[in-house]
Amino acid sequence: MSKEKDISKKIEQYDKFLHDKLEVDLKQTWDLREKIYEEISDYIKLRNHIELIKSNNLKELKTMVDLGSNFYCQAKIPDTTYIYVNVGFGFHVQFTLDEAIEFINKKEISLQKKSEQYTQDIAKINAHIKMVYEAVSEILNLQKGEESTR
């Protein structure tokens, strides 16, 4: 009977580790990677807008600006020579259009590397989850084997 308690206690520990640690880590890593993908998407949109401005040789621009919570207002940009780009940590830097595209390309490469690291982390966590399931399955099979020999 004490052996069955030990086995059920061990299974309980594996289950707790699985749900309290591994699944939480997996969700957090997925969320972080998703944020990176959103940031990459934003930079790609910005690059496309800059290239549109350059290709049409626009010197001024009328656009709709999101003030937050999908509340838009019309804005007029009198000079498209410079653009302010959020470079992180709440800092915005004034770039020429060419400088902004160069920065965006470098930032995109950096973000892609981060997303690849998160993808590797997700794969490792999934492997650990599979290992825990296999360990629990093996414990249960051993327990069944012992019961059948009795």
Secondary structure, 3 states (H helix, E strand, C coil): CHHHHHHHHHHHHHHHHHHHHHHHHHHHHHHHHHHHHHHHHHHHHHHHHHHHHHHCCCCCEEEEEECCCCCEEEEEECCCCEEEEEEECCEEEEEEHHHHHHHHHHHHHHHHHHHHHHHHHHHHHHHHHHHHHHHHHHHHHHHHHHHHHC
